[in-house]
């Protein structure tokens, strides 16, 4: 299948019959690619998720943090223990603070809600990974 490149626009909604449908509009890099897909097709969408910068373990991995009482001071969002004393090092793979986001994400079986050939837009049902104006690519599933 052909990979189609597009730019994500601000999410919106359209009316289909009596129901409101949340859609993510994609502006095609080449408007001629609008002939490749039609309403009701299933597509696979790939993009990069939003970046969140350097984050601590509470936000990055949903750690609980420490207690607020019982003699604790300034330990509310601390990660806790980072391993036993026997290896005398931190073992690889330990969940710690660090860079969060900007990972590649692929969503399968997204439905095409509408194709507007004259505007070069494809409207996909649901949300597409990435921030507004992010580059995404999608392919039609057979």
C-alpha positions as a Markdown table, in Angstrom:
| # | Residue | x | y | z |
|---|---|---|---|---|
| 1 | Unk | 0.0 | 0.0 | 0.0 |
| 2 | Unk | 1.1 | 3.6 | -0.6 |
| 3 | Unk | 2.2 | 5.7 | 2.3 |
| 4 | Unk | 0.4 | 9.1 | 2.3 |
| 5 | Unk | 1.9 | 12.0 | 4.0 |
| 6 | Unk | -0.2 | 14.7 | 5.7 |
| 7 | Unk | -0.3 | 17.5 | 8.3 |
| 8 | Unk | -2.5 | 17.2 | 11.3 |
| 9 | Unk | -5.0 | 20.1 | 11.8 |
| 10 | Unk | -7.0 | 21.1 | 14.9 |
| 11 | Unk | -9.5 | 18.4 | 15.9 |
| 12 | Unk | -13.2 | 19.2 | 15.2 |
| 13 | Unk | -16.6 | 17.6 | 14.7 |
| 14 | Unk | -19.0 | 16.9 | 11.9 |
| 15 | Unk | -22.6 | 15.7 | 11.7 |
| 16 | Unk | -23.4 | 12.3 | 10.1 |
| 17 | Unk | -27.1 | 11.9 | 10.0 |
| 18 | Unk | -28.3 | 12.5 | 13.6 |
| 19 | Unk | -25.0 | 11.8 | 15.3 |
| 20 | Unk | -22.0 | 14.1 | 16.0 |
| 21 | Unk | -18.6 | 12.5 | 15.1 |
| 22 | Unk | -15.3 | 13.8 | 16.5 |
| 23 | Unk | -12.8 | 13.9 | 13.6 |
| 24 | Unk | -9.1 | 14.7 | 13.1 |
| 25 | Unk | -8.6 | 16.6 | 9.8 |
| 26 | Unk | -5.4 | 15.8 | 7.9 |
| 27 | Unk | -4.2 | 18.2 | 5.1 |
| 28 | Unk | -2.6 | 16.0 | 2.4 |
| 29 | Unk | 0.9 | 16.9 | 1.2 |
| 30 | Unk | -0.2 | 16.0 | -2.3 |
| 31 | Unk | -3.9 | 16.7 | -3.0 |
| 32 | Unk | -3.9 | 14.0 | -5.7 |
| 33 | Unk | -3.6 | 11.4 | -2.9 |
| 34 | Unk | -7.2 | 12.1 | -1.9 |
| 35 | Unk | -8.2 | 9.6 | -4.7 |
| 36 | Unk | -6.5 | 6.8 | -2.7 |
| 37 | Unk | -9.0 | 6.7 | 0.1 |
| 38 | Unk | -12.8 | 6.9 | 0.3 |
| 39 | Unk | -15.3 | 7.2 | 3.2 |
| 40 | Unk | -15.5 | 4.1 | 5.4 |
| 41 | Unk | -11.9 | 2.9 | 4.6 |
| 42 | Unk | -9.7 | 1.7 | 7.5 |
| 43 | Unk | -6.3 | 3.2 | 7.7 |
| 44 | Unk | -3.1 | 2.9 | 9.8 |
| 45 | Unk | -1.9 | 6.2 | 11.1 |
| 46 | Unk | 1.7 | 6.9 | 12.3 |
| 47 | Unk | 2.9 | 10.0 | 14.1 |
| 48 | Unk | 5.0 | 11.3 | 17.0 |
| 49 | Unk | 3.2 | 11.9 | 20.3 |
| 50 | Unk | 3.4 | 15.2 | 22.1 |
| 51 | Unk | 6.6 | 16.0 | 23.9 |
| 52 | Unk | 6.5 | 16.7 | 27.6 |
| 53 | Unk | 10.2 | 17.6 | 28.3 |
| 54 | Unk | 12.1 | 16.4 | 31.4 |
| 55 | Unk | 9.6 | 15.0 | 33.9 |
| 56 | Unk | 9.9 | 13.3 | 37.3 |
| 57 | Unk | 8.9 | 9.7 | 38.1 |
| 58 | Unk | 5.5 | 10.7 | 39.5 |
| 59 | Unk | 4.3 | 12.2 | 36.2 |
| 60 | Unk | 6.3 | 10.0 | 33.9 |
| 61 | Unk | 5.4 | 6.6 | 35.5 |
| 62 | Unk | 2.5 | 7.4 | 37.9 |
| 63 | Unk | 4.6 | 6.7 | 41.0 |
| 64 | Unk | 2.7 | 7.4 | 44.3 |
| 65 | Unk | 5.4 | 9.5 | 46.0 |
| 66 | Unk | 6.1 | 9.4 | 49.7 |
| 67 | Unk | 3.9 | 10.1 | 52.8 |
| 68 | Unk | 3.1 | 13.6 | 53.8 |
| 69 | Unk | 3.4 | 12.8 | 57.5 |
| 70 | Unk | 5.3 | 10.6 | 59.9 |
| 71 | Unk | 8.5 | 12.7 | 60.0 |
| 72 | Unk | 8.8 | 13.1 | 56.2 |
| 73 | Unk | 10.1 | 16.4 | 54.8 |
| 74 | Unk | 10.3 | 17.3 | 51.1 |
| 75 | Unk | 9.8 | 13.7 | 50.0 |
| 76 | Unk | 6.3 | 14.0 | 48.5 |
| 77 | Unk | 7.3 | 13.4 | 44.9 |
| 78 | Unk | 10.5 | 11.4 | 45.4 |
| 79 | Unk | 10.9 | 8.0 | 43.6 |
| 80 | Unk | 11.8 | 6.0 | 46.7 |
| 81 | Unk | 14.4 | 3.2 | 46.7 |
| 82 | Unk | 16.3 | 2.6 | 43.5 |
| 83 | Unk | 17.6 | -0.9 | 44.3 |
| 84 | Unk | 19.3 | -3.1 | 46.8 |
| 85 | Unk | 22.8 | -2.5 | 48.2 |
| 86 | Unk | 24.2 | -5.9 | 47.0 |
| 87 | Unk | 25.1 | -5.1 | 43.4 |
| 88 | Unk | 26.5 | -1.6 | 44.5 |
| 89 | Unk | 25.1 | 0.0 | 41.3 |
| 90 | Unk | 21.8 | 0.9 | 39.8 |
| 91 | Unk | 20.5 | -1.9 | 37.5 |
| 92 | Unk | 19.6 | -1.0 | 33.9 |
| 93 | Unk | 16.0 | -0.3 | 33.2 |
| 94 | Unk | 15.2 | 1.4 | 36.5 |
| 95 | Unk | 12.3 | 3.9 | 36.1 |
| 96 | Unk | 13.6 | 7.3 | 36.9 |
| 97 | Unk | 13.1 | 10.9 | 36.0 |
| 98 | Unk | 13.9 | 11.8 | 32.3 |
| 99 | Unk | 12.7 | 12.8 | 28.9 |
| 100 | Unk | 9.0 | 12.1 | 28.3 |
| 101 | Unk | 7.1 | 12.0 | 25.0 |
| 102 | Unk | 8.0 | 12.4 | 21.3 |
| 103 | Unk | 7.8 | 8.6 | 20.7 |
| 104 | Unk | 6.5 | 7.2 | 17.5 |
| 105 | Unk | 2.9 | 5.9 | 17.8 |
| 106 | Unk | 0.9 | 3.9 | 15.3 |
| 107 | Unk | -2.9 | 3.5 | 15.5 |
| 108 | Unk | -4.5 | 0.8 | 13.5 |
| 109 | Unk | -8.0 | 0.6 | 12.1 |
| 110 | Unk | -8.9 | 4.3 | 12.1 |
| 111 | Unk | -12.0 | 4.9 | 10.0 |
| 112 | Unk | -12.2 | 7.6 | 7.3 |
| 113 | Unk | -15.2 | 9.8 | 8.1 |
| 114 | Unk | -15.0 | 12.0 | 5.0 |
| 115 | Unk | -12.8 | 13.0 | 2.1 |
| 116 | Unk | -12.8 | 16.6 | 0.8 |
| 117 | Unk | -10.9 | 16.4 | -2.5 |
| 118 | Unk | -11.3 | 20.0 | -3.4 |
| 119 | Unk | -9.7 | 21.1 | -0.1 |
| 120 | Unk | -7.2 | 18.3 | 0.0 |
| 121 | Unk | -8.5 | 17.1 | 3.4 |
| 122 | Unk | -9.1 | 13.6 | 4.9 |
| 123 | Unk | -11.2 | 13.5 | 8.0 |
| 124 | Unk | -10.4 | 10.6 | 10.3 |
| 125 | Unk | -12.8 | 9.4 | 13.1 |
| 126 | Unk | -11.1 | 9.9 | 16.5 |
| 127 | Unk | -7.8 | 11.4 | 17.5 |
| 128 | Unk | -4.5 | 11.2 | 15.7 |
| 129 | Unk | -1.2 | 11.1 | 17.6 |
| 130 | Unk | 0.8 | 14.3 | 17.8 |
| 131 | Unk | 0.3 | 18.0 | 18.3 |
| 132 | Unk | -1.6 | 20.3 | 15.9 |
| 133 | Unk | 0.5 | 20.9 | 12.7 |
| 134 | Unk | 2.5 | 17.7 | 13.3 |
| 135 | Unk | 3.5 | 15.6 | 10.3 |
| 136 | Unk | 1.8 | 12.2 | 10.1 |
| 137 | Unk | 1.6 | 9.4 | 7.6 |
| 138 | Unk | -1.1 | 6.9 | 6.9 |
| 139 | Unk | -1.7 | 3.9 | 4.7 |
| 140 | Unk | -4.9 | 2.2 | 3.7 |
| 141 | Unk | -5.5 | -1.2 | 5.1 |
| 142 | Unk | -6.7 | -3.9 | 2.8 |
